Amino acid sequence: MTILVTGATGNAGGAVVRALVAKGVPAKALVRKAVELPAGVEAVVGDLNRPDTFVETFDGVSGLFLLSGYERMDELLANAVEAGVRRAVLLSSSSVVGTDTDNAIAQYHGAAETAVRESGLEWTFLRPNSFMSNTLRWLDQLEAGEVVRLQFPEVPISTIHPDDIADVTVAALTTDGHARTAYRLSGPVALRPAEQLAIVAEAIGRPLRADELSRAETHEELFGSMPAQYAEAIEAFFGDGIIDETTVTDTVEKVTGHPARTLQEWARENAGLFG
Ligand SMILES: NC(=O)c1ccc[n+]([C@@H]2O[C@H](COP(=O)([O-])OP(=O)(O)OC[C@H]3O[C@@H](n4cnc5c(N)ncnc54)[C@H](OP(=O)(O)O)[C@@H]3O)[C@@H](O)[C@H]2O)c1
C-alpha cells in the first residue's frame, strides 16, 4: 500500500505525510519543487493544475489524498483509476454543506466533490472547519507589534488541528468502512477570534492585544487582500452566517479513536513559528 499526498508541503498535506510516516505507511509526496521531506517519503515533482506532469506517479499507488480547486481534475482522476488507484480522500470544506452554488469557494469544493464521486474511486470527503493553522496569518502583524486585527470578531469557530485531518485521512485510506462517506470535521470547542488570540499569546509568551474589526473594516480588509469573488465568499460565510463552523462534531473521535486536539496543543507545538 502506497499513498500519494498532494499539497504535501502545506498545513494539511504535510500533516498527512507525517501521519503516514508515523504509521509506517509508504508515502509519495507531490511537490512543485524539490524540498526536504520526512525520511522514506518519495518526492514527485508535478503541478496539480497539469496532471500530465505526474502521470507515472500513480504506479504502485493505492490511495490518494487530494486537494480541491485545481484544473483538469477529471484528467488527474482518470490517470489514477487507469493506474489502479482504489481510494481517494478529498479535502473539501464545510462550505459545501447547504450553501448556495454561486459562492466561489463552495463552488470549487463542490465541483471537486462531483469529479471525485464520478471518478469510480472509493471516495471519502473531508469537510473541515477552518484550520488552527490559519492563525499563522497573523504572523505579518506580529512582526510589527503586539496588536492583531481580528475579522468577524463575534463569530466563534471550532477550528481544527491539521493533525486531526491527517489522522482521519489515514484511517479512511488504510482501513475499511469510510467509502462513500462525507465527514464534517471540527475541533473540540468553539472560540471567538480574541479567545484564539489569547491562547496563541499564552503559548508564545507575548502580551498580544486584539483589535476587533467592525463589519465595514472587515469588508475593506478582505476585499483589499484577495480577489473579489473569494472576499465575497468569506463575507457570506462568516458575516452573513451561511456556514456553521461553531457547532462541535464528534467525528474526529469517532473515526480516529482519540479526541480532537485543542488549540492550546497546536499553539504549543507551533510556538516556534511565531518567532
Ligand atoms: N485553511 C482552512 O481553514 C481550510 C478550511 C477548509 C478547507 N481548506 C482546504 O484545504 C486546502 C489546504 O489548506 P492548507 O492550509 O494545507 O494550504 P497550504 O498550507 O497553503 O498548502 C497548499 C499546498 O498546495 C500546494 N500547491 C499549491 N498549488 C499547487 C499546484 N499548482 N501544484 C501542486 N501543489 C500545489 C502547495 O505547494 P507549495 O509549497 O509549492 O506552494 C502546498 O503544499 C486549502 O487549499 C483549502 O482548499 C482549508
The ligand as an SDF file (V2000), in Angstrom:
LIG
                    3D

 48 52  0  0  0  0  0  0  0  0999 V2000
   -7.3280   26.7630    5.7380 N   0  0  0  0  0  0  0  0  0  0  0  0
   -8.5670   26.4380    6.0500 C   0  0  0  0  0  0  0  0  0  0  0  0
   -9.1440   26.9070    7.0250 O   0  0  0  0  0  0  0  0  0  0  0  0
   -9.3080   25.4350    5.2010 C   0  0  0  0  0  0  0  0  0  0  0  0
  -10.5870   25.0140    5.5830 C   0  0  0  0  0  0  0  0  0  0  0  0
  -11.2450   24.0760    4.8090 C   0  0  0  0  0  0  0  0  0  0  0  0
  -10.6250   23.5560    3.6600 C   0  0  0  0  0  0  0  0  0  0  0  0
   -9.3900   24.0060    3.3190 N   0  0  0  0  0  0  0  0  0  0  0  0
   -8.7540   23.4520    2.1120 C   0  0  0  0  0  0  0  0  0  0  0  0
   -7.5190   22.9100    2.4920 O   0  0  0  0  0  0  0  0  0  0  0  0
   -6.5600   23.2040    1.4920 C   0  0  0  0  0  0  0  0  0  0  0  0
   -5.1680   23.0830    2.0670 C   0  0  0  0  0  0  0  0  0  0  0  0
   -5.0060   24.0070    3.1220 O   0  0  0  0  0  0  0  0  0  0  0  0
   -3.5630   24.2280    3.7310 P   0  0  0  0  0  0  0  0  0  0  0  0
   -3.7060   25.1720    4.8690 O   0  0  0  0  0  0  0  0  0  0  0  0
   -2.8940   22.9070    3.9090 O   0  0  0  0  0  0  0  0  0  0  0  0
   -2.9000   25.0080    2.4960 O   0  0  0  0  0  0  0  0  0  0  0  0
   -1.3790   25.4300    2.3240 P   0  0  0  0  0  0  0  0  0  0  0  0
   -0.6260   25.2810    3.6060 O   0  0  0  0  0  0  0  0  0  0  0  0
   -1.3920   26.7510    1.6280 O   0  0  0  0  0  0  0  0  0  0  0  0
   -0.8350   24.3190    1.3210 O   0  0  0  0  0  0  0  0  0  0  0  0
   -1.1860   24.2880   -0.0280 C   0  0  0  0  0  0  0  0  0  0  0  0
   -0.3860   23.1700   -0.6570 C   0  0  0  0  0  0  0  0  0  0  0  0
   -0.7800   23.0130   -2.0250 O   0  0  0  0  0  0  0  0  0  0  0  0
    0.4030   23.0360   -2.8190 C   0  0  0  0  0  0  0  0  0  0  0  0
    0.0790   23.5630   -4.1370 N   0  0  0  0  0  0  0  0  0  0  0  0
   -0.4450   24.7830   -4.4270 C   0  0  0  0  0  0  0  0  0  0  0  0
   -0.5920   24.9070   -5.7690 N   0  0  0  0  0  0  0  0  0  0  0  0
   -0.1380   23.7480   -6.3180 C   0  0  0  0  0  0  0  0  0  0  0  0
   -0.0070   23.2660   -7.6370 C   0  0  0  0  0  0  0  0  0  0  0  0
   -0.3970   24.0020   -8.7030 N   0  0  0  0  0  0  0  0  0  0  0  0
    0.5010   22.0350   -7.8280 N   0  0  0  0  0  0  0  0  0  0  0  0
    0.9050   21.2640   -6.7890 C   0  0  0  0  0  0  0  0  0  0  0  0
    0.8010   21.6560   -5.4930 N   0  0  0  0  0  0  0  0  0  0  0  0
    0.2930   22.8930   -5.2850 C   0  0  0  0  0  0  0  0  0  0  0  0
    1.3650   23.9250   -2.0620 C   0  0  0  0  0  0  0  0  0  0  0  0
    2.6720   23.6960   -2.5070 O   0  0  0  0  0  0  0  0  0  0  0  0
    3.8340   24.8360   -2.4770 P   0  0  0  0  0  0  0  0  0  0  0  0
    4.5810   24.5770   -1.1860 O   0  0  0  0  0  0  0  0  0  0  0  0
    4.6340   24.5510   -3.6790 O   0  0  0  0  0  0  0  0  0  0  0  0
    3.1600   26.1820   -2.5010 O   0  0  0  0  0  0  0  0  0  0  0  0
    1.1160   23.4160   -0.6480 C   0  0  0  0  0  0  0  0  0  0  0  0
    1.7650   22.1990   -0.4260 O   0  0  0  0  0  0  0  0  0  0  0  0
   -6.9600   24.6100    1.0550 C   0  0  0  0  0  0  0  0  0  0  0  0
   -6.4450   24.9070   -0.2160 O   0  0  0  0  0  0  0  0  0  0  0  0
   -8.4700   24.5370    1.0570 C   0  0  0  0  0  0  0  0  0  0  0  0
   -8.9250   24.0570   -0.1900 O   0  0  0  0  0  0  0  0  0  0  0  0
   -8.7180   24.9260    4.0600 C   0  0  0  0  0  0  0  0  0  0  0  0
  1  2  1  0
  2  3  2  0
  2  4  1  0
  4  5  1  0
  4 48  2  0
  5  6  2  0
  6  7  1  0
  7  8  2  0
  8  9  1  0
  8 48  1  0
  9 10  1  0
  9 46  1  0
 10 11  1  0
 11 12  1  0
 11 44  1  0
 12 13  1  0
 13 14  1  0
 14 15  2  0
 14 16  1  0
 14 17  1  0
 17 18  1  0
 18 19  2  0
 18 20  1  0
 18 21  1  0
 21 22  1  0
 22 23  1  0
 23 24  1  0
 23 42  1  0
 24 25  1  0
 25 26  1  0
 25 36  1  0
 26 27  1  0
 26 35  1  0
 27 28  2  0
 28 29  1  0
 29 30  1  0
 29 35  2  0
 30 31  1  0
 30 32  2  0
 32 33  1  0
 33 34  2  0
 34 35  1  0
 36 37  1  0
 36 42  1  0
 37 38  1  0
 38 39  2  0
 38 40  1  0
 38 41  1  0
 42 43  1  0
 44 45  1  0
 44 46  1  0
 46 47  1  0
M  CHG  2   8   1  16  -1
M  END
$$$$
